[in-house]
Amino acid sequence: MDTTVTPVRLTVIGAGYLSLTYAVCMADLGHEVLAIDLDAQKIAQAASGEVPFFEPGLKPLLRKNVDAGRLRFSTSFAEAGEVHFRCVGTPQARRLVGTRPGPALSRRRQTRHRREPD
């Protein structure tokens, strides 16, 4: 059985615990990954190879994939890839539903830069 991965241009929206881990792992599988976040400090930290939380083994994988050019970071949706994974904070309590702008804001910004397929 052939287990070769055909690389895809992926966009991971968010650079927090879940999204950064996901972006690193997808890049390590061979995909070209762009991680986008509105927080420029998070983007700068990740782009420099630093992980702002503890996840065993993530830091060396992050650096490996940044160095290989498979993982990039941006605050702009203009460079978004072909497949998008939205990993932004969502409210956990019923009283907070609709009060956190993460999902709606990321959807609006992503839609603004959507391209038609070739």
N, C-alpha and C positions, 0 to 999 in steps of 0.2 A: 504494500500500500504506500503510495506517495504521500508524504506528510509535508511537502514543500509549501510554504506560505507565499501567496501572491501578495506583495506589498500593496497597501491601500493608503491613500492620503486621509488621515483621520484628524478630526478636531475634537479636543476634549475641552469643554467649557467649564472652567473652574480650576483652581490650583490649590485646593484644600486637601484634606487627608484622603478622601476617596478618589478624587479626580487626579491628583498628582500620582498616586500609586497606580491608578489605571493607565495613565499616560505613559509612565515608565515601563510598565509591563507590556503594553501594546508595542512600544518602540523596541523593546527587547525581543519581541516576536518577529521583528523585521519591518514593521509598518513605519511610514513617515508620519510623525505625530506633531501637531501644533497644539500646545496647551494655551488657552486664553483665559485671562482673568482681568477684572477691572482694577484690582489691587496691584499697582505697579511694584510695590515692595515685595509681594509674594512672587511676582514674575522675575524680578531681579535676583531674588534669593535662589529660586529654583534654577534659573539660567546659569548661576555661578556654581551650581552643583551642591547647594546646601538644602537640606531637608528640615523644615521647621517643626517636625514632630518625630516621634520614635516609631520606626517600622523596620524591624531587623532586615538587613541586606539591601534596603532601598537606596541608600546613598551611593554605594559603588555602582549599582545598576543605572542610577540617574546620571552619574558622571560618564559612565561607559557610553550611554546612548546619546548624550549631549556631544561628547567628543566624536562619536561616529557620524553625527549630523542627522540622526534619525529623530531626534527630539529637540524641538524649538519652543520658544515661549514668546508671547506677545500680549498686548493689551488691546489689539485691534482685530476685529472680525474680518477685515478685508482680505486676509490671507487664508481664510477657512478652507479646509479640505473637502473631500467628497462625502465623507460619512461623519456625522456629528454625534457626540455623546455629551449630554447636558448633565453635569454633576454639580449642581449648585445647591446651597442650603434651602431646605424647605421646612415650614413650621411643623413642630411635633405635637403641639396642643391645639385642640379645636378652637380655642379663643384667639390663637395667633394666625389662623388661616386668613390669607389675604393681606396680612400686615408686613410680610417680608417680600421685598421686591425681586429677590434673586431669580426665580424661575421666569416671571413675566418679563423682567428687564433683559435677561439673556435671550429670551425668545424674540423680543422686538429687535435687539441689535443683530441677532443672527439673520432674521428675515430681511433686514435692510441690505445685507450683503449676499443674499442668495443669488445664485447664478443658474441659468438654464443649462441643462446638459448639452454637450456638443452633438 
